[in-house]
Every structure is written in C-alpha cells, then in structure tokens.
C-alpha cells in the first residue's frame, strides 16, 4: 500500500512505548506540541525531567516524534502514528445508543442508492470529517435476463435482471421505433449471448461490436447492440465512482488550513481518481485499513489519514467506505464508526434484495 517500512514494536522499549502513547493521545486531544513537563504530568510516573527528556530524545532518534522549530515540544510523525495505531491504540466500542442511531438511519431508506448516500452522510456526521462510500462495482454484477418493452415514440423500457434478482429499469431512446417482436428478438439474442456473464464483460464485448462495421452484423444483432449500448451509456450510477459527504468539515481543522494543500485536497475530491484508486486497494483487504499521511502514495493526502472498511453483500465484497480527516484524528473513535457502518450498510443492502427462489 505504498507504506514505508514500519518500526516494529519490539524495537521500542516499553517505557518509550508508554510515553509515545501518552504523547500522541495528548497531541490528538489538543493539537499542540507536547513538552516534557506535560508528558510527566500526563504519564503519572515519578520520573525526573531529565529522564523524560532522554526518552523523548530516543523517540525522536527513532523517527517516531519530531520537534517543530517553533516549539520545545514534540509532535508525532507518520511512523509514530503508525506504531500507535498498530500496537498501542485502545479502540473504544461504540455505545449501543450510537449503534442504534446508525442502524436507524440506514434502515429507514429503501433504495440502494439512498442507502449508499445515507452511509456517506452518516460517516461525515458522526466523525465531523469527510465520509466516502464507493459505489458497488458493476463488474461484480452478473446478468440473468434483459427485456425490452416498447414505449411511445422511439423510447424503449429496458429491464435488466441480475443473478441476485436485482431489477434495474432504464428508459432509452433508439434511432427508430421498434416493434414488440423486434425487441423480443434483440432481447433473446442478448440473453443467449450474455446470460451468466458479468455486466463489465458484456459492456466490453458490446463496445467492441459497436466499433465493427454494421455490415458485419446481421440486423437482429445490430439492433441488440444498439439498444444494449444505449443501456450502458445511460447506466447510473456508473461503476468506478464514489459518494463524498462533508468535505467542508475539513476546513475546520487547523492542521489542514494551508490554503495550497486544502485546494489540492478539494481538487482530489472533485476528480476522485486518487480516492478511488485508494479504495480499490482496500477491496482485497480484510477489515479496517488505515493510510496515514504519505502512506496513501498521493501527495494531496500527505496531511490526512484515510480509514476504510469493505462492505459485503452475501459474503462478497461489494465496495469500500471510509473517512478522510487530518492525521491528528481520534482513531479510537473513527475506527469503530467506519467498521460498524460497513457492517450495517452490507446488512441493509442485503435486505433490499428479493428472497432467492
């Protein structure tokens, strides 16, 4: 995932680990460099200031903390945050009331598109950061049957049924009006050719056929290709997209107020390519994934952390959701919010599917 080599916990003494944990917790809470006096008070240990300064010097030498030139205190580095998140963090389970609120907000929506939008809004609202939800990938959706029904003029109602009995309706406009018999012929041909195949493969094959000279296709196939091509051109939401909510929340964090960095960050939100590539990496991973600062591999996110989790439908990963915020985020709270939301979204999407059989 483009991460630097991690410093193993065993390479850091227990006392140094303890002080690193206390320092990062204080820095996350207040956002100010942490000095030896503050650390001594928070640690609650009877140690001399000189001893604590030596521990801080050791942590700095290991690259776990750094000294801003404007302060005598220390702040965590990406490596320090990584050791903290991997080995020292105590995650707080969500309260039953909070889980209930999340479940209620997801349970009131009926359409899958609304569920995905609600999940993005919830992540943003509960964390006060940016919530992101990748839309389910179409390449994972398998076609069972396609039907075409004539409407007025040159309009045709397309009914697309997936192997999981999900029904997608589209209205397309064709080059000329077709009879019901012609539409049935086209649908039968597409069903014989593509039933049981993924929509992504179907899309690629159809676009290849569209590129061929029409003389190479018989009338029925040309008709089928035209209409199926229209379906995919008007398909929504497009595969390879994500919903983002609460981007403006990030303007409330002092850590992200550098205007150049903020502009680049909002450009990344607008274009989505980098975010989607990051989410794609998480599709194959299990559980919560965390990219801290430059670990994302994208300069626009150098001052941010991205916390993600995959959501599943029928034990298959359908997409990824998460939160983007400053590296100085309350990981102990954000991680369970992302984790629980992913599980609840998967369960809610499964409930929208008609029963099998």
C-alpha positions in Angstrom: 0.0 0.0 0.0 2.9 2.3 -0.5 3.8 2.4 3.1 7.3 2.9 4.5 9.0 0.1 6.4 7.3 0.0 9.8 9.3 0.2 13.0 8.5 -3.0 14.9 7.0 -2.6 18.4 9.7 -4.9 19.8 12.4 -2.4 18.7 10.9 0.2 21.1 11.3 -0.2 24.8 8.1 -0.5 27.0 8.8 2.8 28.7 9.3 4.6 25.4 6.1 3.0 24.0 4.1 4.2 27.0 5.4 7.8 26.7 4.7 7.7 22.9 1.1 6.6 23.6 0.6 9.4 26.2 2.2 12.0 23.9 0.1 11.1 20.9 -3.1 11.0 23.0 -2.4 14.4 24.3 -1.5 15.8 20.9 -4.7 14.4 19.3 -6.7 15.9 22.1 -5.2 19.4 22.0 -3.2 19.8 18.8 -0.2 21.4 20.5 3.4 20.1 20.7 3.9 18.2 23.9 6.7 19.1 26.2 8.4 17.1 28.9 6.5 18.7 31.8 3.1 18.0 30.2 4.2 14.5 29.5 5.4 13.9 33.0 2.1 15.1 34.4 0.0 13.0 32.0 2.1 9.9 32.4 1.7 10.0 36.2 5.1 8.5 36.8 7.7 9.7 39.3 10.5 10.4 36.9 12.9 13.2 36.7 12.5 15.8 33.8 15.9 14.7 32.6 14.8 11.1 32.3 11.7 12.1 30.3 13.8 14.4 28.0 16.1 11.4 27.3 13.1 9.2 26.4 11.8 12.0 24.1 15.2 12.2 22.5 15.2 8.4 21.9 11.8 8.6 20.3 12.9 11.4 18.1 16.1 9.5 17.1 13.8 6.5 16.1 11.8 8.9 13.9 8.6 8.5 16.0 8.3 12.1 17.1 9.7 15.4 15.7 10.4 18.8 17.2 8.7 21.7 15.4 11.2 24.6 15.1 8.8 26.9 16.8 8.4 24.8 20.0 10.3 22.9 22.5 7.6 20.2 22.5 7.3 17.2 20.2 4.6 16.0 17.7 4.1 12.5 16.3 5.5 11.6 12.9 3.7 9.3 10.4 5.9 6.4 11.8 4.9 7.4 15.3 1.2 7.3 14.4 1.6 4.0 12.6 3.2 2.3 15.7 0.4 3.9 17.9 -2.4 2.7 15.6 -1.0 -0.8 15.1 0.2 -1.6 18.6 -0.7 1.0 21.3 -4.3 2.1 20.4 -7.2 1.1 22.6 -10.3 1.3 20.4 -13.5 2.3 22.2 -16.5 0.2 21.2 -19.5 2.3 20.1 -22.2 2.8 22.6 -25.5 0.8 22.0 -27.2 4.2 21.5 -24.8 5.2 18.8 -25.1 1.8 17.0 -28.9 2.2 17.2 -28.7 5.6 15.6 -26.6 4.3 12.8 -28.9 1.4 12.2 -32.0 3.6 12.3 -30.6 6.0 9.7 -29.7 3.2 7.3 -32.8 1.2 8.0 -35.2 4.0 7.0 -34.1 4.1 3.4 -35.4 1.7 0.8 -33.5 2.2 -2.4 -29.8 1.0 -2.6 -28.8 4.4 -3.9 -30.3 6.1 -0.9 -28.6 3.7 1.4 -25.2 4.5 0.0 -25.8 8.2 0.2 -27.0 7.8 3.8 -23.9 5.9 4.7 -21.7 8.6 3.3 -23.7 11.3 5.2 -23.6 9.3 8.4 -19.8 8.8 8.3 -19.4 12.6 7.8 -21.9 13.5 10.5 -20.6 11.1 13.2 -16.9 12.0 12.7 -17.2 15.6 11.5 -14.8 14.7 8.7 -15.4 13.7 5.1 -17.3 10.5 4.5 -16.7 8.4 1.4 -18.6 5.4 0.0 -17.5 3.5 -3.1 -20.5 2.5 -5.2 -20.8 -1.2 -5.9 -18.6 -2.4 -8.8 -20.6 -3.4 -11.8 -18.0 -5.9 -12.9 -19.2 -8.0 -9.9 -22.9 -7.9 -11.1 -23.9 -10.9 -13.3 -26.7 -10.7 -15.8 -29.6 -13.1 -15.7 -32.0 -11.6 -18.2 -32.7 -8.5 -20.2 -36.0 -7.4 -21.6 -37.1 -4.5 -23.9 -40.6 -3.1 -23.9 -41.8 -0.5 -26.5 -42.9 2.9 -25.2 -44.2 5.9 -27.2 -42.1 7.3 -30.0 -38.6 5.8 -30.1 -38.4 5.1 -26.4 -37.8 1.7 -25.0 -38.1 0.5 -21.4 -35.1 -1.8 -20.6 -35.5 -4.3 -17.7 -32.2 -5.7 -16.5 -32.4 -8.6 -14.0 -29.2 -9.8 -12.2 -28.4 -13.2 -10.9 -29.3 -11.9 -7.4 -32.7 -10.9 -8.6 -31.9 -7.2 -8.5 -34.0 -5.4 -11.1 -32.7 -2.3 -12.9 -35.0 -0.2 -15.2 -33.8 2.2 -17.8 -35.6 4.2 -20.5 -33.5 4.5 -23.7 -34.1 6.4 -26.9 -33.4 4.4 -30.1 -32.7 5.6 -33.6 -36.1 4.4 -34.8 -39.2 2.9 -33.4 -39.1 -0.9 -33.0 -42.0 -3.4 -32.9 -42.5 -5.6 -29.9 -41.4 -8.6 -32.0 -38.2 -6.9 -33.0 -37.5 -6.0 -29.3 -38.1 -9.6 -28.2 -35.7 -10.9 -30.9 -33.0 -8.5 -29.7 -33.5 -9.4 -26.1 -33.5 -13.1 -26.8 -30.2 -12.8 -28.7 -28.6 -10.8 -25.8 -29.8 -13.3 -23.2 -28.4 -16.3 -25.3 -25.1 -14.5 -25.7 -24.6 -12.8 -22.3 -26.7 -14.5 -19.6 -24.5 -15.6 -16.8 -21.7 -13.1 -17.7 -20.7 -10.0 -15.7 -22.0 -6.7 -16.9 -18.4 -5.5 -17.2 -17.6 -8.2 -19.7 -20.9 -7.6 -21.5 -20.1 -3.9 -21.8 -16.7 -4.5 -23.2 -17.9 -7.0 -25.8 -20.8 -4.7 -26.9 -18.5 -1.8 -27.3 -16.2 -3.9 -29.4 -19.2 -4.9 -31.6 -20.2 -1.2 -31.9 -16.8 -0.4 -33.3 -17.3 -3.0 -36.1 -18.8 -2.1 -39.4 -22.5 -2.6 -39.3 -22.3 -4.7 -42.4 -20.6 -7.3 -40.3 -23.6 -7.7 -38.1 -26.9 -9.1 -39.1 -30.0 -6.9 -38.5 -31.0 -8.6 -35.2 -27.5 -8.4 -33.7 -27.1 -4.8 -34.8 -30.4 -3.9 -33.2 -29.4 -5.7 -30.0 -26.1 -4.0 -29.9 -27.6 -0.5 -30.5 -30.1 -0.9 -27.6 -27.7 -2.6 -25.2 -25.1 0.1 -25.9 -27.7 2.7 -25.0 -28.4 0.9 -21.7 -24.8 1.1 -20.7 -24.3 4.7 -21.8 -27.2 5.8 -19.7 -26.3 3.4 -16.8 -26.3 5.0 -13.4 -24.7 5.1 -11.0 -21.6 4.4 -13.0 -19.2 1.8 -11.8 -15.9 3.4 -10.7 -17.5 6.2 -8.7 -17.8 7.2 -5.0 -20.0 9.4 -2.9 -18.3 12.0 -0.8 -20.0 14.0 2.0 -18.8 16.6 4.4 -15.7 17.8 2.6 -16.1 21.3 4.1 -15.8 19.8 7.6 -12.1 19.5 6.9 -11.8 23.3 6.7 -12.5 23.3 10.5 -9.2 21.5 11.3 -6.2 23.8 11.9 -3.9 21.0 10.6 -5.4 21.3 7.1 -5.7 25.1 6.8 -2.8 25.6 4.5 -4.7 27.1 1.5 -2.5 25.4 -1.2 -2.8 22.0 0.5 -6.5 22.5 1.0 -7.0 23.4 -2.6 -5.2 20.3 -3.8 -7.3 18.2 -1.4 -10.5 19.6 -2.8 -9.2 19.0 -6.3 -8.7 15.4 -5.3 -12.3 15.2 -4.0 -13.6 16.7 -7.3 -11.7 14.4 -9.6 -12.0 11.3 -7.3 -9.4 9.3 -9.3 -6.9 9.1 -6.4 -9.6 8.3 -3.8 -11.0 5.6 -6.0 -7.5 4.1 -6.5 -7.0 4.1 -2.8 -10.4 2.4 -2.2 -9.6 -0.1 -4.9 -6.6 -1.2 -2.9 -8.8 -1.9 0.1 -11.2 -4.1 -1.9 -8.9 -7.1 -1.5 -8.1 -6.4 2.2 -10.0 -7.7 5.2 -11.3 -5.4 7.9 -10.3 -1.8 8.6 -7.4 -0.3 6.7 -5.6 2.9 7.7 -3.4 5.1 5.5 -1.6 7.7 7.5 -0.1 10.8 5.7 2.2 9.8 2.8 1.3 6.1 3.2 -1.5 6.7 0.7 1.1 7.4 -2.0 -0.7 10.6 -3.0 0.8 13.9 -2.1 -2.6 15.5 -1.8 -3.3 13.3 1.3 0.1 13.9 3.0 -1.6 15.7 5.9 -4.6 13.3 6.0 -5.4 9.9 7.3 -7.9 7.6 5.4 -9.7 5.0 7.4 -11.6 2.4 5.3 -13.5 -0.8 5.6 -15.1 -3.1 2.9 -18.9 -3.7 3.0 -20.2 -7.1 1.9 -23.4 -8.4 0.4 -23.9 -12.2 0.5 -20.3 -12.7 1.9 -18.8 -10.9 -1.2 -17.1 -7.5 -1.0 -19.3 -5.1 -2.9 -17.4 -1.9 -2.2 -15.5 0.1 0.4 -16.4 3.0 2.6 -14.4 5.3 4.9 -13.5 8.6 6.4 -10.8 11.2 5.4 -9.6 13.5 8.0 -6.4 15.0 9.5 -3.6 12.7 10.7 -4.4 14.1 14.1 -7.8 12.3 14.3 -9.3 10.4 17.2 -8.5 6.9 15.7 -10.1 5.2 18.8 -13.5 6.6 17.8 -13.2 6.8 14.0 -12.2 3.1 13.5 -15.3 1.6 15.2 -17.6 4.1 13.4 -16.2 3.0 10.0 -16.2 -0.7 10.9 -19.8 -0.7 12.2 -21.1 1.4 9.3 -19.6 -1.0 6.8 -21.3 -4.0 8.5 -24.7 -2.1 8.8 -24.6 -1.0 5.2 -23.9 -4.5 4.0 -26.8 -5.8 6.0 -29.1 -3.1 4.8 -28.2 -3.7 1.2 -28.8 -7.4 1.6 -32.3 -6.7 3.0 -33.2 -4.8 -0.2 -32.7 -7.9 -2.3 -35.7 -10.1 -3.1 -35.6 -13.5 -1.5 -33.9 -16.2 -3.5 -36.0 -19.0 -5.1 
